[in-house]
Amino acid sequence: LLEPLKEKDRAQKLLHYIGEVIVNGTPKSLGAVGAPPSVTDPMIPVLKPKPKTKPSLKETFDKEGPEAFAKAVRSNEGLLITDTTWRDAHQSLLATRMRTVDMLNIAEANNAALANAYSLENWGGATFDV
């Protein structure tokens, strides 16, 4: 009665297994035949930064302060987007499949693609392999 029950955590175990099989292929112990999936380097797109037409909101904040920043946000007529791709990557099964070197390799293309984003959230606090 006083001993705590051992948690089964079946859903997390199943998700971990699915991630493992997707990345590394079916284990031979489960009947896999043939060679495991080949290791390939991802294609990194080459994106050229677009010419700047006006200062970014970050530059406005740095040069003119929080009031000017808030005014610029309120007067913006376009859509302000926050990208959380890299935050979510650290808090999902991708976290165990992505290394710092992988993120560094794509950083320049990511910067060019999201140069006009309102904000980027890049860290969720979870751990990952370096």
N, CA, C and O of each residue as an XYZ file, in Angstrom:
520
protein
N       0.824     -1.195      0.000
C       0.000      0.000      0.000
C       0.872      1.265      0.000
O       0.503      2.272     -0.604
N       2.015      1.214      0.669
C       2.865      2.395      0.755
C       3.903      2.472     -0.360
O       4.594      3.483     -0.484
N       4.022      1.434     -1.164
C       4.979      1.464     -2.268
C       4.335      2.104     -3.499
O       3.255      1.691     -3.921
N       4.997      3.111     -4.074
C       4.408      3.759     -5.250
C       4.382      2.803     -6.443
O       5.263      1.960     -6.612
N       3.353      2.963     -7.253
C       3.247      2.148     -8.461
C       4.289      2.604     -9.479
O       4.568      3.795     -9.617
N       4.848      1.646    -10.176
C       5.819      1.967    -11.215
C       5.059      2.499    -12.435
O       4.128      1.862    -12.928
N       5.472      3.669    -12.905
C       4.794      4.264    -14.060
C       5.139      3.490    -15.327
O       6.273      3.049    -15.513
N       4.150      3.333    -16.187
C       4.360      2.584    -17.419
C       4.807      3.508    -18.560
O       5.651      3.133    -19.374
N       4.244      4.694    -18.611
C       4.624      5.678    -19.621
C       4.661      5.070    -21.023
O       5.620      5.266    -21.770
N       3.614      4.336    -21.368
C       3.579      3.630    -22.649
C       3.585      4.565    -23.850
O       4.234      4.279    -24.856
N       2.872      5.677    -23.754
C       2.801      6.589    -24.901
C       4.184      7.142    -25.245
O       4.564      7.186    -26.415
N       4.931      7.561    -24.231
C       6.267      8.111    -24.484
C       7.199      7.041    -25.039
O       8.006      7.317    -25.928
N       7.091      5.819    -24.516
C       7.927      4.726    -25.024
C       7.602      4.437    -26.490
O       8.501      4.188    -27.293
N       6.323      4.471    -26.829
C       5.908      4.224    -28.209
C       6.432      5.330    -29.134
O       6.947      5.041    -30.214
N       6.303      6.586    -28.715
C       6.823      7.691    -29.523
C       8.333      7.588    -29.704
O       8.852      7.843    -30.790
N       9.032      7.215    -28.644
C      10.488      7.050    -28.732
C      10.830      5.938    -29.723
O      11.749      6.087    -30.528
N      10.101      4.830    -29.667
C      10.341      3.709    -30.581
C      10.085      4.134    -32.032
O      10.884      3.829    -32.918
N       8.979      4.833    -32.272
C       8.654      5.269    -33.630
C       9.751      6.196    -34.161
O      10.182      6.058    -35.305
N      10.196      7.134    -33.333
C      11.280      8.027    -33.737
C      12.549      7.264    -34.050
O      13.232      7.563    -35.029
N      12.869      6.281    -33.225
C      14.071      5.460    -33.427
C      13.994      4.705    -34.753
O      14.972      4.664    -35.500
N      12.848      4.112    -35.048
C      12.683      3.343    -36.288
C      12.711      4.265    -37.508
O      13.300      3.919    -38.532
N      12.079      5.432    -37.403
C      12.074      6.365    -38.532
C      13.490      6.816    -38.862
O      13.862      6.904    -40.032
N      14.275      7.100    -37.836
C      15.623      7.618    -38.062
C      16.612      6.512    -38.391
O      17.409      6.654    -39.317
N      16.574      5.422    -37.653
C      17.604      4.386    -37.776
C      17.144      3.110    -38.470
O      17.947      2.198    -38.665
N      15.883      3.024    -38.843
C      15.376      1.822    -39.494
C      14.964      0.763    -38.484
O      15.256      0.868    -37.292
N      14.284     -0.251    -38.982
C      13.826     -1.335    -38.121
C      15.008     -2.162    -37.645
O      15.862     -2.537    -38.449
N      15.072     -2.455    -36.342
C      16.193     -3.257    -35.832
C      16.155     -4.686    -36.370
O      15.083     -5.251    -36.583
N      17.323     -5.255    -36.583
C      17.414     -6.646    -37.063
C      16.702     -7.594    -36.101
O      16.138     -8.603    -36.523
N      16.728     -7.272    -34.815
C      16.087     -8.147    -33.830
C      14.583     -8.254    -34.049
O      13.949     -9.186    -33.556
N      14.008     -7.302    -34.788
C      12.579     -7.347    -35.075
C      12.291     -7.842    -36.484
O      11.162     -7.737    -36.965
N      13.308     -8.383    -37.145
C      13.094     -8.987    -38.450
C      13.484     -8.136    -39.635
O      13.129     -8.475    -40.764
N      14.195     -7.050    -39.429
C      14.622     -6.218    -40.560
C      15.592     -6.995    -41.432
O      16.427     -7.751    -40.936
N      15.473     -6.802    -42.722
C      16.404     -7.433    -43.656
C      17.079     -6.341    -44.468
O      16.523     -5.256    -44.643
N      18.251     -6.619    -44.952
C      18.971     -5.637    -45.756
C      19.751     -4.665    -44.894
O      19.776     -4.756    -43.667
N      20.381     -3.737    -45.580
C      21.221     -2.744    -44.904
C      20.362     -1.673    -44.233
O      19.248     -1.399    -44.681
N      20.876     -1.070    -43.163
C      20.144      0.035    -42.537
C      20.104      1.238    -43.479
O      20.852      1.275    -44.456
N      19.254      2.210    -43.207
C      19.182      3.393    -44.075
C      20.545      4.061    -44.213
O      21.321      4.111    -43.258
N      20.827      4.569    -45.398
C      22.118      5.225    -45.619
C      22.133      6.580    -44.924
O      21.095      7.213    -44.728
N      23.313      6.997    -44.567
C      23.479      8.297    -43.938
C      23.781      9.305    -45.043
O      24.748      9.143    -45.787
N      22.972     10.325    -45.147
C      23.195     11.361    -46.149
C      23.187     12.721    -45.470
O      22.485     12.932    -44.480
N      23.960     13.621    -46.003
C      23.951     14.982    -45.498
C      22.787     15.721    -46.139
O      22.551     15.578    -47.338
N      22.059     16.508    -45.359
C      20.933     17.245    -45.933
C      21.414     18.340    -46.879
O      22.507     18.881    -46.716
N      20.588     18.655    -47.862
C      20.901     19.740    -48.774
C      20.594     21.058    -48.063
O      19.484     21.259    -47.570
N      21.559     21.930    -48.014
C      21.368     23.224    -47.367
C      21.108     24.259    -48.451
O      21.958     24.474    -49.315
N      19.942     24.903    -48.419
C      19.636     25.876    -49.467
C      20.530     27.105    -49.363
O      20.955     27.495    -48.275
N      20.803     27.702    -50.508
C      21.565     28.946    -50.540
C      20.564     30.062    -50.812
O      20.033     30.180    -51.916
N      20.319     30.864    -49.812
C      19.375     31.968    -49.930
C      20.129     33.277    -49.766
O      20.883     33.459    -48.810
N      19.922     34.169    -50.693
C      20.568     35.476    -50.596
C      19.651     36.412    -49.811
O      18.448     36.467    -50.069
N      20.215     37.142    -48.857
C      19.386     38.089    -48.106
C      18.790     39.143    -49.033
O      19.441     39.605    -49.970
N      17.552     39.512    -48.759
C      16.897     40.554    -49.542
C      17.418     41.916    -49.083
O      17.757     42.086    -47.912
N      17.484     42.881    -49.993
C      17.947     44.212    -49.578
C      16.992     44.812    -48.544
O      15.774     44.660    -48.641
N      17.566     45.493    -47.562
C      16.753     46.091    -46.506
C      16.061     47.345    -47.025
O      16.667     48.178    -47.700
N      14.790     47.458    -46.697
C      14.043     48.651    -47.084
C      13.816     49.567    -45.884
O      13.666     50.778    -46.046
N      13.791     48.999    -44.697
C      13.611     49.799    -43.485
C      14.285     49.071    -42.322
O      14.566     47.877    -42.423
N      14.544     49.775    -41.223
C      15.191     49.120    -40.078
C      14.293     48.025    -39.494
O      13.067     48.139    -39.502
N      14.915     46.984    -38.998
C      14.150     45.916    -38.353
C      13.603     46.416    -37.019
O      14.053     47.436    -36.499
N      12.636     45.695    -36.475
C      12.095     46.063    -35.167
C      13.171     45.979    -34.090
O      13.171     46.768    -33.145
N      14.083     45.028    -34.231
C      15.191     44.897    -33.270
C      16.081     46.130    -33.334
O      16.486     46.665    -32.302
N      16.382     46.579    -34.542
C      17.200     47.787    -34.693
C      16.481     49.009    -34.125
O      17.102     49.869    -33.500
N      15.172     49.080    -34.346
C      14.383     50.175    -33.776
C      14.460     50.151    -32.257
O      14.654     51.187    -31.621
N      14.308     48.966    -31.678
C      14.391     48.832    -30.219
C      15.771     49.247    -29.713
O      15.881     50.002    -28.746
N      16.818     48.753    -30.366
C      18.186     49.047    -29.922
C      18.527     50.535    -30.024
O      19.168     51.087    -29.130
N      18.104     51.183    -31.110
C      18.491     52.578    -31.348
C      17.562     53.592    -30.680
O      18.006     54.642    -30.218
N      16.252     53.262    -30.633
C      15.284     54.262    -30.179
C      14.566     53.886    -28.884
O      13.853     54.709    -28.308
N      14.748     52.658    -28.428
C      14.163     52.268    -27.154
C      12.811     51.584    -27.259
O      12.253     51.449    -28.348
N      12.280     51.144    -26.094
C      11.048     50.353    -26.076
C       9.801     51.099    -26.554
O       8.911     50.486    -27.143
N       9.720     52.405    -26.312
C       8.524     53.141    -26.753
C       8.454     53.204    -28.278
O       7.386     53.019    -28.861
N       9.579     53.460    -28.916
C       9.615     53.495    -30.386
C       9.328     52.106    -30.956
O       8.657     51.970    -31.979
N       9.843     51.080    -30.281
C       9.581     49.705    -30.704
C       8.080     49.411    -30.648
O       7.508     48.905    -31.613
N       7.444     49.730    -29.512
C       6.007     49.476    -29.355
C       5.203     50.247    -30.400
O       4.237     49.722    -30.953
N       5.596     51.482    -30.667
C       4.909     52.286    -31.682
C       5.050     51.643    -33.065
O       4.088     51.587    -33.830
N       6.253     51.159    -33.377
C       6.486     50.511    -34.678
C       5.659     49.233    -34.812
O       5.142     48.940    -35.890
N       5.533     48.475    -33.728
C       4.722     47.251    -33.756
C       3.255     47.606    -33.986
O       2.591     46.991    -34.820
N       2.751     48.592    -33.251
C       1.336     48.977    -33.392
C       1.027     49.552    -34.772
O      -0.071     49.354    -35.292
N       1.977     50.258    -35.366
C       1.718     50.878    -36.670
C       1.992     49.931    -37.842
O       1.716     50.275    -38.991
N       2.521     48.766    -37.563
C       2.803     47.800    -38.624
C       1.501     47.328    -39.271
O       0.563     46.941    -38.575
N       1.447     47.362    -40.594
C       0.237     46.937    -41.299
C       0.312     45.493    -41.776
O      -0.701     44.923    -42.181
N       1.479     44.906    -41.734
C       1.637     43.525    -42.184
C       1.459     42.538    -41.042
O       1.123     42.908    -39.917
N       1.686     41.305    -41.354
C       1.591     40.222    -40.383
C       2.917     40.085    -39.650
O       3.973     40.045    -40.282
N       2.873     40.015    -38.332
C       4.080     39.814    -37.525
C       4.138     38.342    -37.131
O       3.250     37.842    -36.441
N       5.177     37.659    -37.570
C       5.286     36.209    -37.373
C       6.380     35.883    -36.371
O       7.476     36.441    -36.424
N       6.068     34.967    -35.451
C       7.070     34.402    -34.553
C       7.306     32.966    -34.982
O       6.369     32.169    -35.027
N       8.539     32.632    -35.296
C       8.887     31.269    -35.702
C       9.421     30.511    -34.491
O      10.341     30.971    -33.814
N       8.835     29.345    -34.226
C       9.264     28.539    -33.072
C       9.843     27.198    -33.501
O       9.899     26.262    -32.703
N      10.274     27.098    -34.756
C      10.790     25.827    -35.267
C      11.873     25.248    -34.375
O      11.808     24.078    -33.999
N      12.855     26.047    -34.037
C      13.992     25.514    -33.285
C      13.658     25.303    -31.822
O      14.263     24.441    -31.184
N      12.732     26.045    -31.271
C      12.294     25.783    -29.906
C      11.603     24.426    -29.863
O      11.921     23.574    -29.033
N      10.659     24.246    -30.768
C       9.910     22.994    -30.780
C      10.807     21.803    -31.082
O      10.561     20.695    -30.604
N      11.842     22.032    -31.873
C      12.771     20.941    -32.177
C      13.425     20.423    -30.907
O      13.684     19.227    -30.778
N      13.690     21.316    -29.979
C      14.346     20.906    -28.741
C      13.390     20.224    -27.770
O      13.838     19.565    -26.832
N      12.098     20.367    -27.973
C      11.148     19.795    -27.033
C      10.381     18.616    -27.635
O       9.329     18.233    -27.122
N      10.886     18.058    -28.685
C      10.218     16.931    -29.321
C      11.221     15.808    -29.529
O      12.361     15.886    -29.069
N      10.792     14.775    -30.217
C      11.709     13.674    -30.508
C      12.857     14.116    -31.407
O      13.898     13.460    -31.449
N      12.679     15.218    -32.124
C      13.760     15.741    -32.951
C      14.954     16.128    -32.084
O      16.089     16.153    -32.558
N      14.695     16.427    -30.822
C      15.765     16.849    -29.916
C      16.879     15.816    -29.841
O      18.051     16.179    -29.745
N      16.540     14.571    -29.882
C      17.570     13.536    -29.769
C      18.213     13.226    -31.110
O      19.119     12.396    -31.182
N      17.763     13.873    -32.165
C      18.288     13.614    -33.505
C      19.023     14.815    -34.086
O      19.564     14.728    -35.189
N      19.052     15.915    -33.379
C      19.645     17.124    -33.920
C      20.800     17.577    -33.035
O      20.700     17.604    -31.808
N      21.884     17.925    -33.687
C      23.070     18.368    -32.960
C      23.306     19.852    -33.223
O      22.770     20.420    -34.175
N      24.106     20.461    -32.377
C      24.433     21.872    -32.558
C      25.022     22.110    -33.943
O      24.681     23.096    -34.596
N      25.894     21.229    -34.397
C      26.519     21.398    -35.710
C      25.459     21.417    -36.817
O      25.616     22.140    -37.801
N      24.388     20.638    -36.673
C      23.318     20.638    -37.672
C      22.618     21.996    -37.717
O      22.301     22.511    -38.789
N      22.384     22.563    -36.534
C      21.727     23.871    -36.484
C      22.641     24.973    -37.012
O      22.178     25.899    -37.679
N      23.929     24.878    -36.719
C      24.873     25.877    -37.222
C      24.958     25.836    -38.746
O      25.083     26.878    -39.389
N      24.891     24.641    -39.322
C      24.965     24.502    -40.782
C      23.790     25.158    -41.494
O      23.941     25.624    -42.623
N      22.635     25.201    -40.864
C      21.444     25.753    -41.504
C      21.164     27.190    -41.057
O      20.230     27.819    -41.554
N      21.956     27.708    -40.134
C      21.685     29.021    -39.537
C      21.645     30.148    -40.567
O      20.762     31.003    -40.504
N      22.577     30.165    -41.506
C      22.626     31.256    -42.488
C      21.383     31.255    -43.380
O      20.798     32.309    -43.629
N      20.983     30.083    -43.857
C      19.772     29.988    -44.681
C      18.541     30.345    -43.853
O      17.625     31.002    -44.347
N      18.520     29.913    -42.598
C      17.412     30.232    -41.693
C      17.317     31.751    -41.498
O      16.223     32.314    -41.494
N      18.453     32.395    -41.339
C      18.495     33.844    -41.160
C      17.948     34.566    -42.391
O      17.170     35.512    -42.262
N      18.351     34.127    -43.577
C      17.875     34.764    -44.808
C      16.375     34.537    -44.998
O      15.652     35.447    -45.402
N      15.913     33.323    -44.707
C      14.501     32.996    -44.914
C      13.590     33.733    -43.937
O      12.456     34.071    -44.276
N      14.083     33.983    -42.729
C      13.243     34.582    -41.690
C      13.701     35.986    -41.297
O      13.448     36.436    -40.179
N      14.370     36.668    -42.211
C      14.915     37.993    -41.903
C      13.836     38.991    -41.491
O      14.103     39.896    -40.701
N      12.635     38.839    -42.010
C      11.571     39.797    -41.702
C      10.593     39.296    -40.646
O       9.536     39.895    -40.447
N      10.929     38.222    -39.979
C      10.048     37.714    -38.926
C      10.038     38.676    -37.743
O      11.016     39.383    -37.499
N       8.940     38.697    -37.020
C       8.839     39.528    -35.817
C       9.797     39.022    -34.752
O      10.504     39.801    -34.112
N       9.812     37.698    -34.570
C      10.723     37.126    -33.579
C      10.975     35.657    -33.890
O      10.212     35.011    -34.609
N      12.066     35.150    -33.328
C      12.429     33.741    -33.446
C      12.656     33.212    -32.043
O      13.381     33.821    -31.256
N      12.048     32.097    -31.730
C      12.311     31.469    -30.444
C      13.204     30.273    -30.713
O      12.802     29.328    -31.393
N      14.402     30.313    -30.185
C      15.405     29.321    -30.530
C      15.780     28.371    -29.416
O      16.588     27.469    -29.635
N      15.236     28.535    -28.258
C      15.652     27.670    -27.163
C      14.469     27.408    -26.255
O      13.829     28.337    -25.763
N      14.185     26.133    -26.038
C      13.059     25.769    -25.196
C      13.459     25.243    -23.844
O      12.591     24.959    -23.018
N      14.740     25.104    -23.589
C      15.192     24.662    -22.284
C      15.441     23.175    -22.172
O      15.991     22.723    -21.168
N      15.052     22.400    -23.172
C      15.299     20.957    -23.123
C      16.753     20.685    -23.512
O      17.423     21.547    -24.082
N      17.225     19.500    -23.205
C      18.601     19.159    -23.547
C      18.658     18.464    -24.900
O      17.657     17.920    -25.368
N      19.814     18.482    -25.520
C      20.012     17.799    -26.791
C      21.487     17.467    -26.935
O      22.330     17.998    -26.212
N      21.785     16.591    -27.869
C      23.167     16.176    -28.081
C      23.960     17.272    -28.773
O      23.460     17.923    -29.690
N      25.189     17.474    -28.335
C      26.032     18.525    -28.912
C      26.899     17.954    -30.005
O      27.682     18.683    -30.615
